[in-house]
């Protein structure tokens, strides 16, 4: 299980092995995605914006795309969460 609370109160992203949850980031409600719906997840370079966190979902879902400025510590923690989610999608959890 991973729980990444980003510095500055930006938001929190957690993964319990089956459900990815995203809290904050200017949203009124949390976003939840089951690992079985996730086709791809990545944390990439968003250019001038900073980092780009992307979750692609199947079955016509809209997915999640968020640009954010991350500290080195937060980027490392979020990269570990991404690896954990990828491992779970390969297992077919």
SULQUIRA-V612069 format. One record per residue. N is the residue number from 0. RES is the residue in three letters. SS is DSSP state (H for helix, E for strand, - for the rest). PSI is psi as a letter, one per 20 degrees, with the letter a starting at -180 (999 if undefined). OMEGA is omega as a letter, one per 40 degrees, with the letter a starting at -180 (none if undefined). Layout:
N;RES;SS;PSI;OMEGA / N;RES;SS;PSI;OMEGA
This chain:
0;UNK;-;p;i / 1;UNK;E;q;i / 2;UNK;E;o;a / 3;UNK;E;o;i / 4;UNK;E;o;a / 5;UNK;-;q;a / 6;UNK;H;q;i / 7;UNK;H;j;i / 8;UNK;H;j;a / 9;UNK;-;g;a / 10;UNK;E;r;a / 11;UNK;E;p;i / 12;UNK;E;p;a / 13;UNK;E;q;i / 14;UNK;E;p;a / 15;UNK;-;j;a / 16;UNK;-;i;i / 17;UNK;-;h;a / 18;UNK;E;p;i / 19;UNK;E;p;a / 20;UNK;E;p;a / 21;UNK;E;p;a / 22;UNK;E;p;i / 23;UNK;E;b;a / 24;UNK;-;k;i / 25;UNK;-;j;a / 26;UNK;-;q;i / 27;UNK;-;h;a / 28;UNK;-;r;i / 29;UNK;-;r;i / 30;UNK;E;p;a / 31;UNK;E;p;i / 32;UNK;E;p;i / 33;UNK;E;q;a / 34;UNK;H;h;i / 35;UNK;H;i;i / 36;UNK;H;i;a / 37;UNK;E;o;i / 38;UNK;E;h;i / 39;UNK;E;q;i / 40;UNK;E;p;i / 41;UNK;E;q;i / 42;UNK;E;o;a / 43;UNK;E;a;i / 44;UNK;E;p;i / 45;UNK;-;j;i / 46;UNK;H;c;a / 47;UNK;H;h;a / 48;UNK;H;h;a / 49;UNK;-;d;i / 50;UNK;E;q;i / 51;UNK;E;o;i / 52;UNK;E;p;a / 53;UNK;E;p;i / 54;UNK;E;o;i / 55;UNK;E;p;a / 56;UNK;E;q;a / 57;UNK;-;a;i / 58;UNK;-;l;i / 59;UNK;-;j;i / 60;UNK;-;q;a / 61;UNK;-;h;a / 62;UNK;-;a;a / 63;UNK;E;p;i / 64;UNK;E;p;a / 65;UNK;E;p;i / 66;UNK;E;p;a / 67;UNK;E;q;i / 68;UNK;-;p;a / 69;UNK;-;q;i / 70;UNK;-;r;i / 71;UNK;H;h;i / 72;UNK;H;g;i / 73;UNK;H;h;i / 74;UNK;H;g;i / 75;UNK;H;g;i / 76;UNK;H;g;a / 77;UNK;H;h;i / 78;UNK;H;h;i / 79;UNK;H;g;i / 80;UNK;H;g;i / 81;UNK;H;g;i / 82;UNK;H;h;i / 83;UNK;H;g;i / 84;UNK;H;g;i / 85;UNK;H;g;i / 86;UNK;H;g;a / 87;UNK;H;h;i / 88;UNK;H;h;i / 89;UNK;H;h;i / 90;UNK;H;h;a / 91;UNK;-;k;a / 92;UNK;-;999;none
